[in-house]
């Protein structure tokens, strides 16, 4: 992953709101539909609308796909990363 990309996200989000360590990412590798698993590059947990906007702008600039996550139940089609679609 591009270090500059992560640095930009770190500058936007509180430290606890950006997960990048594999052990922190595993709960987000799938939702309730656990047949399809893929470890995300990072997980953003923004706390404000401004943080959401900035994180999405950074992802767009770096051509990083965004997968929105709800409750993780899989009841809404089981979202997966574009590499798996």
C-alpha positions as CSV (number, residue, x, y, z in Angstrom):
1,X,0.0,0.0,0.0
2,X,1.2,3.5,-0.8
3,X,2.7,5.0,2.3
4,X,1.6,8.5,1.1
5,X,-2.0,7.2,0.9
6,X,-1.9,6.0,4.5
7,X,-0.2,9.2,5.7
8,X,-3.0,11.3,4.2
9,X,-5.6,9.1,5.9
10,X,-3.6,9.4,9.2
11,X,-3.7,13.1,8.9
12,X,-7.5,13.1,8.4
13,X,-8.6,10.5,11.0
14,X,-7.9,10.1,14.7
15,X,-5.4,7.3,15.4
16,X,-8.0,4.9,16.7
17,X,-10.1,5.5,13.6
18,X,-7.7,4.0,11.0
19,X,-7.0,0.3,11.2
20,X,-4.1,-1.1,9.1
21,X,-2.7,-4.0,11.2
22,X,-3.7,-7.5,9.9
23,X,-5.0,-8.5,13.3
24,X,-7.3,-5.4,13.3
25,X,-8.4,-6.0,9.7
26,X,-9.5,-9.6,10.0
27,X,-13.0,-8.8,11.4
28,X,-13.6,-6.8,8.2
29,X,-12.5,-9.4,5.7
30,X,-16.1,-10.5,5.2
31,X,-19.6,-9.8,6.5
32,X,-22.2,-12.4,7.4
33,X,-21.6,-14.0,4.0
34,X,-18.3,-15.6,5.0
35,X,-17.8,-17.6,1.8
36,X,-16.0,-14.6,0.2
37,X,-13.1,-13.3,2.2
38,X,-10.5,-10.7,1.4
39,X,-8.4,-8.6,3.8
40,X,-9.0,-4.9,3.2
41,X,-6.1,-2.6,2.7
42,X,-7.3,-0.4,5.6
43,X,-10.4,0.3,7.5
44,X,-11.5,3.8,8.2
45,X,-13.9,4.5,11.1
46,X,-14.6,8.2,10.6
47,X,-16.5,10.0,13.4
48,X,-17.6,13.2,11.5
49,X,-19.1,14.0,8.1
50,X,-15.9,16.0,7.3
51,X,-13.7,12.9,8.0
52,X,-15.9,10.8,5.7
53,X,-15.6,13.4,3.0
54,X,-11.8,13.7,3.3
55,X,-11.3,9.9,3.4
56,X,-13.4,9.4,0.3
57,X,-11.5,12.2,-1.5
58,X,-8.2,10.6,-0.6
59,X,-9.4,7.2,-1.8
60,X,-10.6,8.7,-5.0
61,X,-7.3,10.5,-5.7
62,X,-5.4,7.3,-5.2
63,X,-7.9,5.1,-7.1
64,X,-8.5,3.0,-4.0
65,X,-11.9,1.3,-4.1
66,X,-14.2,1.9,-1.1
67,X,-16.5,-0.8,0.2
68,X,-19.2,0.5,2.6
69,X,-20.0,-1.7,5.5
70,X,-23.2,-1.8,7.5
71,X,-23.7,-4.1,10.4
72,X,-21.8,-7.0,8.8
73,X,-24.8,-9.3,8.8
74,X,-24.7,-10.1,5.1
75,X,-28.5,-9.6,4.8
76,X,-27.9,-7.0,2.1
77,X,-26.2,-9.1,-0.6
78,X,-22.9,-9.6,1.2
79,X,-20.6,-6.8,0.0
80,X,-17.1,-7.7,-1.3
81,X,-14.1,-6.0,-2.7
82,X,-14.0,-5.3,-6.4
83,X,-11.1,-7.8,-6.8
84,X,-13.6,-10.5,-5.9
85,X,-16.7,-9.3,-7.8
